[in-house]
Amino acid sequence: MNSDLINLFSETFGIAEEKLQPGATLESLGLDSLAVIEFLFQIEDQFGIQIPDQANPPRTLDEMVQLIEPLMPKTRSVDTGPAA
């Protein structure tokens, strides 16, 4: 799972990262549908991405990651030139 998303989720909701398992339902982690939508807006703002509107918001942590991860900016490695 994307560590940036997991870190943000953990910080936002005060949930220890070791409790954030892919199959965990967002409801079991204490999030209602409004909290999920607000978190999706927070992700859009923080990462400068646009998450498509969905009729059904994600229900599990894994569904949330699968929705967001493809939209995340790709990190680029810095080319330091040829190895010595």
N, C-alpha and C positions, 0 to 999 in steps of 0.2 A: 504494500500500500504506500501511497505517496506520503513521505515523512513530513513535508510542509503542511499538508492538509491535516494529518494526524496531530501535529504540534499545535496548529491553530485551533482545532477542535478541542484538544485537551485544555489549552489556555482559556478559550472562550467559555467552556462549560465547567471547568474545574474538575475534570475527570482524569484520573491517572491513565497514562498511555497504555499501561499493561492491561487495563480493562477494556481497551478499544479493540475488540476482535472483529474481523470482517463480518461475521454473521450476526453480530449484536444488532438488535432492532434499536432504532433511534428512540422509540418509546421506552424501551427497557433502560436506556441511558438517561431518561428523564426529560426528553424533548417532546413537546407537542408539535402539531403541524405549523403553528405560527413561529416557533423557535427555529424549525427547520428552514422555513422560508427566509426568516431574518438572517440566518447563518449563510444561506446561499447568496443573499445580497452582500453580506460582509465579504464573502469570497470574491465576488465580482469586483468589489471596490479594491480589495487588497491586491489582487493579482491582475487587475485590468482586463478581465475576461467578460464575455457575455454568455450566460447560461441560458439555453433555450427554455421557453415556457413549457411546462409539462402539465398535463391533466392530473397526473398522480405524482406527488413528490416522492423522493426516495424513502424507503421504509427501513433499510438497513444501512449500516456504515459502508458496507461493500458497494451497495447500489449508489450511494452518494459519491464514493470515490470513482466508480465507473462512469458516472455522469460528468464529473468535473475533470478528472485526470487528462482526458484527451484535449481539453481546452486550455490546459496550463501551458504557460510559456516554457519552451525548451531551454534548459541551461546549456550554455556553450562553454566548452573547455577553452582555455586560453592557450594559444599556440606560442610556445616559448622558443621556437626554432629547433634546429636539429640538436640531437643529444650529443654531448661532448664525448 
